[in-house]
């Protein structure tokens, strides 16, 4: 009789421990989910704000960025310095859509800033 009672008591202790671990895991997962949801909301809000901002005068919007097309002939270092003074940097063109094709005189440099 004591042996059966001991076995049941050990089984109860084991089940209780397993239940507690499962609850802790669930709480941790719930906390992580809530953090991810808050991060998603924040990122979505930031994206929407960026998309609704206008570019400074003389700049063009592309995606979430603003582009300045220079018609001045400058060396790379001078071009970059000009961009930096405008709060931007030289562009690395990564797509066909990003390329300037509407005027042949734009052969010098593009500045870009995320707004």
Helices and strands as residue ranges (DSSP letters): H 2-52, E 59-62, E 65-70, H 76-85, E 89-90, E 109-114
